[in-house]
Amino acid sequence: MSVLAFDLGASSGRALIGEIQGDQLVIEEIHRFSNDPVQVGNRLHWDILRLYHEIKQGIVKAKWRGEELDSIAIDSWAVDFGLLDASGELLCNPYHYRDHHTNGVMEEVHAQLGKQKIFAQTGIQFLPFNTIYQLVAMKNAQASVLSSADALLMIPDLLRYFLTGERKSEFTNATTTQLFNPTTMDWDDDLLKALDLPVHLFGEVVQPGTVVGTLHEAVCQELDVPATPVIATTEHDTAAAVAGVPAHDQDFAYLSCGTWSLMGTEVDTPVLNEQALEWNFTNEGGVGDTYRLLKNIMGLWIVQECKRAWEKEGAKLSYTELMEQAKGAPAFQAFIDPDDLQFLNPSHMPKQIEQYCQQTNQQTPQTKGHMIRIVLESLALKYRFVLERTEQLSHKHFSGLHVVGGGINNTLLCQFTANAIARPVWAGPTEASGIGNVVVQYIALGKLKDIHEARALIRRSIPIQTYEPRETATWHQAYETFCDMIKVKYTMSDYG
């Protein structure tokens, strides 16, 4: 039994073949491709048709290998979407969440409805690019595509529709829109009507692990492949990554680390209290009737953008070289708050970091290694900050932290994180989203009983590296300084 998983990230996508051989899960990448946003005038778009082309190439490569696929599924990032007209045609290329058309819209919506109402009805954190604000921005601009639209599909739903012709919305990604009500388990018509957004755009929501159709006849003829089942897996890539966490315990903390960092835990019911609202935590749908109580952290995007800016200036440095320079740079010379919105999409990230240090009366970094060290230390300290708040909101205590995703290849950040939280970090797997996608397909096909059996399979199959904490007293002192810098009162109750 072989399944094909497409895992689409903000900068690249990959196709993975998953097989269960004996008591082991075997994963093999068969296709990798870039995911490059395209600037057209003032608008930043996803190249959705290119992504669909690459998905078809992945299916063809599976055929060339002689694979007889039992199913196919897609996961991707959240919040972005495509609009279809009444005949099923795509009306325009989807906007990229880093596009500026939502500037100021979140504040406008909050003034109209109030943050308390929105959070009480959706449980979702407030980020300026959430689907709700993208739609209001389009309405404000009197975008003709919105008035012409007959259906809205999130990115993996849209690509799945291209493959099958079936329009279904998957639960884990639907919850990220800030338009889904976890109490009624349906789209929140009250919010949609209050914002004068078209209710008819939002269709049936299915749970992760639902077989939604088979490859369309036209796709089968084009690619010369059989009518393979297509499954709505955990289609939000973070939900897929959490499904791929090899945790022993039912209560565990995770960090999905990549371009974005997402930290949290699984809970049975959404946490919708005033404290969660004040701390801007989110309750996104998960697998197995759970919710992911978590918080977004800006992540390695800041490092990636520093490297990109330096390369445009002629400096050719690998990530390995940058990390070596950071390792040798002086410790705790300055801090940034990775979640400050000035780091969301600046024109020149290194200059933005220098400006932030000047604004906060800190020493500006003198070398590239020094700057990268500031970013990595600040990320590790922010991880501790969010981990402790996750414990308070969930009423749980975690003995360590599971870190998954491409960020585990940054061994310096993994060690800094263990130091900062004063607990072990268990790093792996790298391809957690793809693995989560695969095991949910196997659950849907009846090959695995549930997510607990799936995680046990992952533990047996994927090597995990443990980072033990070091220099915890020094890091604890740095944490106090960090909290002062981001103007949050530090209390001993937050520590242990």
Summary of the structure (lengths in Angstrom):
residues: 496
radius of gyration: 22.0
end to end distance: 45.5
largest distance: 64.5
contacts: 1748
relative contact order: 0.12
helix: 44%
strand: 21%
